[in-house]
Amino acid sequence: MKIPLAQDPPLAEEEIQAAISVLRSGRLTQGEKVAEFEKVFAEAHGYPDGHAVFCNSGSSANLLAVTALDLKPGDEVIVPAVTWPTTVWPIVQCGGVPVLVDVDPATLVSRLEHVARAKSRRDHFIWAVHLLGNRCWEASDVGPLENSTMILEDCCEALGAEINGQPVGTFGRFGTFSFYLSHHITTIEGGMVLCRDAQDADRLRAIRSHGWTRNLSTVARVAAEQANPDIDPRFLFTEVGYNVRGTELAAAIGLVQFPKRIPWAIRRRAIAKHWTEALDVELFQPVQWAPGAVPFAFPLVVRGDGRDRLMAHLEAAGIETRPLVAGNLARQPAMRKVKHRIAGPLMGADFLHENALYVGLHPGLTDDQVGYLPQVLAGFRP
């Protein structure tokens, strides 16, 4: 028996037929399907005016969000030391300085005291990263933070997670999401940025597509054209941009997958609960799943020094493993190439770096597969 990291196969027949329909239509680049997916996604998150911007990956979603902050050289962005690297690289690419803070090894995410420890006299922003679907903080905590800084939410591993009934991604200025192959839903590759207001959404649509005005709202596009009458409006550029657009093919798949997130979240939570309750707490430190969490994968945190032996044990039994994302980013060699600051000791991040891994947790797992992991873990001895 095997437990793969991602659902296999990742697409059902209806997703395949949706993709074939797009291929036959002849319209493959960003168009009506992308706009429809953005609208559906925004409305589901309480933004009926459609302030969502689809792009080609969650990493690009992060890049778009940070670009729109207009960081000044040296502006600091507080970010957990345990996260995916492309939460951090856009900060550097846009001229900012990442400030790495510790995480709570019991929850995998940063606490308010970690953030408070990182604040300095420089202007700063905060990346709240809902790692592996375990959401940060409480709703009551966001207000005080927001009064003094700008919050972004990295929800790339947390689609469907909530804080007191409110979806993650709607507390800060921007919320970013990923639809990678193994995430809560997939468009094969793809990402989304939720925005609080129309102006930010318009800017992101321009930045997403070379910096041109073609995809702006009518009001914004007409205003830009009137302000620049000497330039052909078909190639009018008002932003410094990229080409990180999503395709019609990806959006068509997303439109089929997106409604499935709700029953899939129920299944994910049930599997995580079963596996957590089955852990031998003398060998493993169970992760504390917050109310409203939607696990993307299942972390295993070894109390001793047997993580590598556990990886080998699981892999030999057909259970795919990965380290807990990038571990402590401060220890990654790429960080030596960039200016950054470390705020306080990173004891929790170091502990997870050395002791944590994760295995696949997805709704396609059969009951037999769900029962298989505890059996294999029962045979592990550090």
Legacy VTK file of the C-alpha trace (Angstrom):
# vtk DataFile Version 3.0
C-alpha trace
ASCII
DATASET POLYDATA
POINTS 382 float
0.000 0.000 0.000
1.144 3.554 -0.699
0.278 7.042 0.538
1.332 9.607 -2.083
1.859 13.283 -1.326
-0.858 14.338 -3.761
-4.150 12.873 -4.896
-3.566 10.377 -7.693
-4.897 10.995 -10.259
-5.264 14.725 -9.456
-8.021 15.403 -12.006
-11.364 13.676 -12.481
-13.106 13.226 -15.817
-15.104 16.454 -15.455
-11.920 18.509 -15.043
-10.419 16.803 -18.078
-13.538 17.520 -20.137
-13.483 21.168 -19.038
-9.877 21.410 -20.185
-10.647 19.733 -23.512
-13.514 22.158 -24.060
-11.119 25.090 -23.651
-8.584 23.522 -26.002
-11.278 23.119 -28.629
-12.520 26.690 -28.174
-9.315 28.192 -29.498
-9.128 30.755 -26.654
-6.250 29.540 -24.512
-4.726 32.641 -22.949
-6.314 34.738 -20.228
-9.964 35.420 -21.049
-13.523 34.673 -19.978
-12.741 31.570 -17.900
-10.121 33.477 -15.905
-12.585 36.302 -15.262
-15.282 33.833 -14.210
-12.945 31.998 -11.827
-11.875 35.299 -10.272
-15.500 36.303 -9.744
-16.523 32.978 -8.196
-13.475 32.950 -5.920
-13.978 36.533 -4.754
-17.687 36.055 -4.035
-16.976 32.919 -2.003
-14.639 34.987 0.178
-17.147 37.780 0.746
-15.907 40.140 -1.966
-18.936 40.401 -4.282
-17.312 43.103 -6.401
-14.783 40.611 -7.699
-11.534 41.819 -6.188
-9.545 38.682 -7.039
-6.677 38.348 -9.509
-5.745 34.963 -10.994
-2.147 34.258 -11.982
0.143 31.396 -12.913
1.214 30.263 -9.423
1.019 30.935 -5.721
4.586 32.204 -5.870
3.532 34.740 -8.482
0.570 35.698 -6.308
3.059 36.543 -3.553
5.189 38.515 -6.005
2.180 40.519 -7.197
1.067 41.328 -3.653
4.502 42.481 -2.519
5.050 44.496 -5.700
1.828 46.398 -5.027
3.115 47.450 -1.598
5.582 49.834 -3.311
8.298 49.028 -0.799
10.963 51.663 -0.291
14.552 50.413 -0.099
15.096 48.950 3.338
11.417 48.613 4.273
11.042 45.595 6.492
8.586 42.738 6.096
8.140 40.462 9.099
7.834 36.835 8.019
7.952 33.456 9.817
11.271 31.663 9.600
9.398 28.470 8.660
7.646 29.108 5.371
8.075 28.489 1.661
10.976 30.482 0.116
8.801 32.348 -2.380
7.060 34.044 0.496
10.432 35.664 1.223
12.081 36.138 -2.195
9.542 38.732 -3.463
10.429 40.931 -0.482
14.072 40.910 -1.584
13.207 41.288 -5.268
11.120 44.380 -4.476
13.839 46.055 -2.412
12.632 45.144 1.059
14.314 43.394 3.948
12.793 40.164 5.292
12.771 39.971 9.079
12.608 36.352 10.170
10.688 35.578 13.356
10.247 32.362 15.262
7.286 30.000 15.148
5.521 27.958 17.782
6.527 24.316 17.212
3.184 23.184 18.655
1.198 25.018 15.938
3.835 25.629 13.206
2.883 29.331 12.956
4.130 32.581 14.488
2.526 34.070 17.581
1.873 37.732 18.291
4.836 37.973 20.655
7.126 36.808 17.856
5.826 39.598 15.631
6.066 42.206 18.382
9.691 41.220 19.000
10.536 42.014 15.379
9.226 45.569 15.177
11.757 48.340 14.726
11.774 52.022 13.838
11.667 51.226 10.135
8.400 50.983 8.219
7.330 47.393 8.287
4.718 45.015 6.982
3.665 41.581 8.208
3.257 38.335 6.313
0.859 36.088 8.218
1.561 32.585 6.914
-1.115 29.955 7.569
1.290 27.038 7.293
-0.027 23.616 6.230
-3.557 24.968 6.666
-3.171 25.856 10.355
-4.312 29.461 10.621
-2.520 32.193 12.571
-3.793 34.167 15.516
-7.397 35.006 16.395
-9.690 37.490 14.695
-9.437 39.763 17.746
-5.660 39.903 17.316
-5.721 41.351 13.813
-7.151 44.767 14.694
-4.340 45.929 16.973
-1.729 44.774 14.468
-3.455 46.456 11.570
-3.441 49.825 13.307
0.342 49.957 13.163
1.304 48.090 10.022
0.138 46.464 6.817
-0.842 42.792 6.921
-0.602 40.314 4.074
-1.799 36.720 4.384
-0.079 33.817 2.707
-2.900 31.273 2.380
-1.182 29.160 -0.258
-1.557 26.090 1.971
-4.780 27.162 3.672
-7.648 27.471 1.205
-10.918 27.160 3.154
-9.409 27.776 6.592
-11.293 30.224 8.813
-10.789 32.400 11.876
-14.051 32.663 13.820
-15.985 31.864 10.656
-14.189 34.428 8.484
-12.089 33.018 5.624
-8.355 33.469 5.803
-7.120 35.851 3.148
-9.705 38.498 4.057
-8.067 40.015 7.149
-5.177 41.835 5.501
-4.740 44.042 2.482
-3.930 41.044 0.305
-4.481 37.299 0.645
-2.549 34.943 -1.620
-3.486 31.388 -2.620
-1.876 28.542 -4.538
-3.507 25.863 -6.663
-0.451 23.680 -7.096
-0.902 19.994 -7.827
-0.863 18.853 -4.187
-2.747 21.780 -2.605
-6.379 21.988 -1.492
-7.560 22.327 -5.076
-5.448 22.297 -8.199
-5.369 24.097 -11.518
-2.115 22.156 -12.163
-0.269 25.439 -11.578
-2.039 28.636 -10.551
-2.538 31.253 -7.878
-4.911 33.982 -6.746
-4.639 37.301 -4.933
-7.611 38.589 -2.959
-7.749 42.383 -2.662
-9.768 44.601 -0.364
-10.483 47.298 -2.914
-10.877 47.908 -6.625
-7.816 50.128 -6.982
-5.477 47.418 -5.712
-7.138 44.854 -7.959
-6.723 47.117 -10.985
-3.065 47.673 -10.220
-2.462 43.942 -9.855
-4.191 43.234 -13.168
-1.826 45.664 -14.843
1.270 44.368 -13.020
0.256 40.777 -13.859
0.215 41.544 -17.610
3.361 43.477 -18.535
2.115 46.642 -16.826
-0.421 47.466 -19.543
-3.940 48.808 -19.125
-5.763 46.282 -21.257
-7.295 44.348 -18.363
-8.189 47.249 -16.083
-11.751 48.084 -15.141
-13.437 50.355 -17.676
-13.194 53.437 -15.463
-9.493 52.953 -14.743
-8.643 52.113 -18.356
-10.460 55.126 -19.794
-8.803 57.423 -17.242
-5.357 56.115 -18.183
-6.061 56.529 -21.894
-7.304 60.097 -21.456
-4.210 60.962 -19.416
-1.938 59.602 -22.172
-3.568 60.550 -25.508
-0.275 60.311 -27.403
0.071 56.551 -26.780
-1.808 53.818 -28.618
-4.202 52.451 -25.950
-3.616 48.896 -27.119
-0.054 49.109 -25.807
-0.348 51.575 -22.940
1.803 50.726 -19.907
1.164 52.402 -16.545
2.918 49.956 -14.203
6.249 48.159 -14.050
4.992 44.640 -14.554
5.597 40.986 -15.312
3.908 38.312 -17.376
2.433 35.973 -14.752
-1.035 35.521 -16.207
-3.116 32.412 -15.680
-4.425 30.471 -18.648
-7.989 29.656 -19.672
-7.082 25.993 -19.324
-6.092 26.412 -15.671
-9.141 28.539 -14.859
-11.519 26.008 -16.423
-10.062 23.284 -14.207
-10.280 25.602 -11.204
-13.973 26.288 -11.807
-14.686 22.549 -11.595
-12.418 21.945 -8.601
-13.400 24.963 -6.497
-16.857 23.730 -5.329
-15.250 20.457 -4.244
-13.151 22.266 -1.641
-16.016 22.133 0.887
-16.538 18.331 1.109
-12.800 17.876 0.680
-12.132 20.125 3.697
-14.432 17.951 5.803
-12.530 14.847 4.728
-9.137 16.488 5.360
-10.149 17.504 8.876
-11.453 14.013 9.653
-8.226 12.357 8.490
-6.081 14.818 10.452
-8.153 14.180 13.585
-7.835 10.410 13.208
-4.083 10.528 12.638
-3.497 13.008 15.462
-5.419 10.858 17.942
-3.476 7.780 16.840
-0.029 9.288 17.537
2.130 7.900 20.307
2.695 11.114 22.238
5.839 9.726 23.816
7.434 9.585 20.375
5.636 12.419 18.575
4.598 15.948 19.480
1.084 16.343 18.017
0.392 19.567 16.173
-2.375 21.625 17.729
-4.877 22.250 14.937
-6.754 25.506 15.491
-10.543 25.640 15.046
-11.158 26.394 11.394
-7.909 24.849 10.158
-7.967 22.830 6.930
-4.825 20.654 6.856
-2.975 20.617 3.549
-0.604 17.880 4.712
0.042 16.007 7.952
3.098 16.999 9.988
4.987 14.512 12.101
7.213 16.055 14.781
9.607 13.593 16.400
10.460 14.282 20.035
13.925 12.758 19.813
16.542 12.881 17.084
15.024 10.201 14.878
13.500 12.246 12.064
15.766 10.873 9.349
15.149 7.319 10.536
11.411 8.022 10.517
11.639 9.295 6.939
13.443 6.131 5.874
10.911 3.971 7.747
7.951 5.668 6.055
9.478 5.727 2.577
10.294 2.014 2.834
6.611 1.419 3.610
5.459 3.353 0.525
4.556 6.581 2.335
6.005 9.661 0.642
7.587 12.266 2.902
8.986 15.771 2.732
10.774 17.987 5.269
8.563 20.639 6.849
8.727 22.961 3.832
12.122 24.739 3.844
12.733 24.233 7.546
14.351 27.234 9.210
14.942 29.549 6.261
17.731 31.312 8.135
19.747 28.110 7.706
19.217 27.878 3.944
22.326 28.854 1.911
20.316 31.191 -0.319
19.720 33.499 2.662
23.445 34.262 2.730
22.956 36.047 -0.580
20.327 38.497 0.618
20.057 41.212 3.217
17.816 40.098 6.048
17.357 40.427 9.785
16.682 37.781 12.423
14.470 38.953 15.279
15.236 37.018 18.426
16.219 33.368 18.787
14.654 30.933 16.342
14.381 28.023 18.738
11.003 26.814 17.479
12.121 27.050 13.855
15.316 25.142 14.641
13.349 22.433 16.444
11.045 21.942 13.457
13.987 22.101 11.038
15.590 19.150 12.786
12.582 17.149 13.939
9.625 17.668 11.575
8.443 16.215 8.307
5.095 15.833 6.598
3.168 13.195 4.684
0.344 13.517 2.189
-3.155 14.209 3.463
-5.810 14.535 0.802
-9.450 13.568 0.275
-8.571 10.854 -2.213
-7.158 8.633 0.515
-9.180 5.479 1.078
-10.133 4.289 4.547
-7.521 1.565 4.173
-4.840 4.150 3.431
-5.997 6.267 6.367
-5.630 3.233 8.605
-2.270 2.330 7.118
-0.258 5.291 8.443
-0.935 4.545 12.153
0.014 0.925 11.510
3.331 1.943 9.995
4.024 4.482 12.738
3.345 1.817 15.366
6.295 -0.122 14.000
8.705 2.817 14.255
11.347 2.959 16.966
13.781 5.895 17.073
LINES 1 383
382 0 1 2 3 4 5 6 7 8 9 10 11 12 13 14 15 16 17 18 19 20 21 22 23 24 25 26 27 28 29 30 31 32 33 34 35 36 37 38 39 40 41 42 43 44 45 46 47 48 49 50 51 52 53 54 55 56 57 58 59 60 61 62 63 64 65 66 67 68 69 70 71 72 73 74 75 76 77 78 79 80 81 82 83 84 85 86 87 88 89 90 91 92 93 94 95 96 97 98 99 100 101 102 103 104 105 106 107 108 109 110 111 112 113 114 115 116 117 118 119 120 121 122 123 124 125 126 127 128 129 130 131 132 133 134 135 136 137 138 139 140 141 142 143 144 145 146 147 148 149 150 151 152 153 154 155 156 157 158 159 160 161 162 163 164 165 166 167 168 169 170 171 172 173 174 175 176 177 178 179 180 181 182 183 184 185 186 187 188 189 190 191 192 193 194 195 196 197 198 199 200 201 202 203 204 205 206 207 208 209 210 211 212 213 214 215 216 217 218 219 220 221 222 223 224 225 226 227 228 229 230 231 232 233 234 235 236 237 238 239 240 241 242 243 244 245 246 247 248 249 250 251 252 253 254 255 256 257 258 259 260 261 262 263 264 265 266 267 268 269 270 271 272 273 274 275 276 277 278 279 280 281 282 283 284 285 286 287 288 289 290 291 292 293 294 295 296 297 298 299 300 301 302 303 304 305 306 307 308 309 310 311 312 313 314 315 316 317 318 319 320 321 322 323 324 325 326 327 328 329 330 331 332 333 334 335 336 337 338 339 340 341 342 343 344 345 346 347 348 349 350 351 352 353 354 355 356 357 358 359 360 361 362 363 364 365 366 367 368 369 370 371 372 373 374 375 376 377 378 379 380 381
